[in-house]
Structure formats: C-alpha cells, structure tokens
Amino acid sequence: MQVGDLVTLSAKAKQLAWLEQVVGTDKRPLLHGVIVNKRELTFQTHYQVHWFYEDGTSYCSPITGFERWHLKRVK
C-alpha cells in the first residue's frame, strides 16, 4: 500500500470496538479513506488515513496509525 491509495476497513478491523470508535463508524456510515502518510517501523508499517463518510464529513487523526491488516484496498 502506498500514499494516495483508496482504502476501507478490513473485515477483521470492523470487529474491533476500539477501532470503530476511533474511526467513528459506530455513529455514521463510512465510505472510504485515502492513505495520506506511511511510516515504516522495524517490524511493521503504520498508515495515516483521511476518512470520508456518507454524510459528507471527513476526518483525519494525526495520532492514529493503522496497521496493514486494518485496511483493505478499494479496487
């Protein structure tokens, strides 16, 4: 995955209550997100995602880093 890729939450990530609260999908339907930053660490890569919702709002947390298995690329 690279910066600029269109993504959504993976099926496994949707099962995590804490992740639902961070992304806000417990309150509004999620459309998709765009990877805006990629940070490679020793054993894993973290992605910063700008999320877009069905009601026209968007959200980008500067703190939350998603792991690869949290995300699924939209084709």
C-alpha positions in Angstrom: 0.0 0.0 0.0 1.2 3.5 -0.9 0.3 7.1 -0.1 -2.7 8.0 -2.2 -4.3 4.5 -2.2 -8.1 4.4 -1.6 -8.9 2.1 1.3 -11.7 0.9 3.6 -11.6 -1.0 6.9 -11.0 -4.7 6.6 -13.5 -7.3 7.9 -11.2 -8.0 10.9 -10.9 -4.3 11.8 -14.6 -3.9 11.7 -14.8 -6.4 14.6 -12.6 -4.2 16.9 -14.7 -2.0 19.1 -11.9 0.4 19.8 -11.2 0.9 16.1 -14.9 1.6 15.4 -14.8 4.3 18.0 -11.5 5.9 16.6 -12.8 5.9 13.0 -16.3 6.9 14.1 -18.2 4.1 12.3 -20.3 3.5 15.4 -22.1 6.8 14.7 -22.0 7.2 10.9 -21.5 5.0 7.9 -18.0 5.0 6.4 -17.4 5.3 2.7 -13.7 5.1 2.3 -10.4 6.7 3.1 -7.2 7.8 1.4 -3.7 7.0 2.8 -2.0 10.3 3.4 1.1 9.2 5.3 3.1 6.0 5.5 5.6 5.4 8.4 7.8 2.3 8.2 8.9 0.9 11.5 11.3 -2.0 12.2 8.6 -4.7 12.3 5.5 -3.1 10.8 4.2 -0.2 8.8 1.7 2.4 10.0 -0.7 4.3 7.7 -2.4 7.6 8.4 -5.7 7.7 6.7 -8.1 10.6 5.9 -11.6 9.1 6.2 -14.7 10.1 4.3 -18.3 9.4 5.5 -21.7 9.1 3.7 -23.0 12.3 5.3 -20.2 14.4 3.5 -17.9 14.8 6.5 -14.3 13.7 6.8 -11.8 13.1 9.5 -8.0 12.6 9.7 -6.4 11.8 13.0 -2.7 12.9 13.3 -2.2 10.4 16.1 -3.9 7.1 15.0 -1.7 4.9 12.8 -3.4 1.9 11.1 -1.6 -1.3 10.5 -1.8 -3.1 7.2 -4.3 -5.7 8.4 -6.8 -2.9 9.5 -7.1 -1.8 5.9 -8.4 -3.2 2.6 -7.6 -1.5 -0.7 -10.6 -0.4 -2.8 -10.2 -1.5 -6.4 
